[in-house]
Amino acid sequence: MTGIYRRYVKRLLDIIISLAVITGLSPVYIITALLVKKKLGSPVLFSQLRPGYQEKIFRMYKFRSMTDEKDENGNLLPDEIRLTHFGAKLRETSLDELPEMFNILKGDMSVVGPRPQLVRDIVFMSDERRKRADTRPGLTGLAQIRGRNAISWEEKLAYDLEYLENESFLNDLKIFFGTFAAVFRHDDINMEGEATALDMGDYLLRKGEITKEEYDQKQAEARKLLDEYCKD
């Protein structure tokens, strides 16, 4: 039953919901885009390559929430400097996520599912944890209603696998409505002391669970995956 729901019913619901949101909230899209343009400049949208279903890489879209400020060497400044007050509010309210509805409509994502992490995150995951890619990534998921980015990577990935084992219409419905409560609380945006979510590799390195050599090797693997995608 899970396979039928995931392949047919859930996909139909994704199309209906994404079309309804894009149409019904079109004024919000326009106003948010204008505010981003005024306060952060162009481009209004931020795009990033993410692993999707079966780890197939796709381009995910968000409203931009950080500036492009660079140091004297042309390197981007740390996230905590580039993340403005306006950008932080966009993230708190999850308005920056609205463009992902187009990813859902296209079929790259689903309304509910494990959040699409970075390519440089998945290379640090075990084969068991990478099974989270056996379903489409979601706009929201079980981890998002149980702590968002404030929980550890271990908890986050455990919730992803728990979701995969219990994927159903009823559970998706609970997560969907539970997301509104999580967003309205405006908390659990990031780990304590961090301006933005910590990458998995940085998290493991900081905890001493991997060496710097292992870290660099995995980062090289991630760059190779992205290079291969860009060649295709």
C-alpha positions, 0 to 999 in steps of 0.5 A, a space after each residue: 500500500 505504501 508504494 501505491 500511495 507514494 507513487 500515485 495518491 501522494 503525487 496527485 495530492 502534491 500537484 493539487 496542493 502546490 497549484 492551490 498554494 501558488 495560485 492562492 498565495 500569489 500576492 504573497 509571492 509577489 510582495 515577498 519578491 519585491 521586499 527581497 529585491 528592495 532589501 537584498 537586491 538581485 537575484 530574488 531567488 536563491 537556487 542550490 543543487 540538492 539530492 532528491 529521490 534516489 539521490 538524483 540531483 535537482 535544483 531547489 529554489 528559495 527566496 534569497 535570505 542572505 547578502 553576497 558580501 565578500 572579503 578583500 579576497 573575494 570570498 563570501 563572508 560568514 553566514 552570520 554576517 550575511 544573514 540580515 534581520 530581514 533574511 532571518 525573519 524570512 526563515 523564521 516564518 518559512 516564507 523563504 521556502 515558498 518557491 519550493 512549491 514549484 519544485 513540488 509541482 515539477 516532481 522534484 519534491 513532495 509536500 511531506 518527506 525528509 528535507 533535501 540536504 546538501 550534496 556535501 551532507 549525504 557523502 557523510 551518511 552511512 548506507 543505512 541513513 542514505 535510504 532516506 532518499 527512497 522517497 521524494 524529499 519534502 517541504 516539511 517532514 517528521 524532523 521539522 515538527 520535532 525540532 527543525 534544525 535545533 536537533 542533532 544530525 543523529 536525531 534528524 536522520 533517525 526521524 527521516 528513517 522513521 518517516 520512511 517506515 511509516 509513510 502513509 496518508 494519515 501520517 503525512 496529514 499529521 505532519 502537514 498540520 503539525 508544521 503550522 504549529 512549528 512555524 508559528 512557534 518561530 523557534 528551533 530554526 538552528 542549532 544553539 549558537 549557530 546562525 545557520 544550520 551546521 553541515 553534517 561534515 562540520 558537525 562530525 568534525 567538530 564532535 571529533 567523530 571524523 578526522 580532518 583527512 576524512 573530512 577533506 576526502 568526503 568533501 572531494 567526493 561531494 565536489 566530484 558528484 556536483 561536477 558530474 551533474 554539471 557535465 550532463 
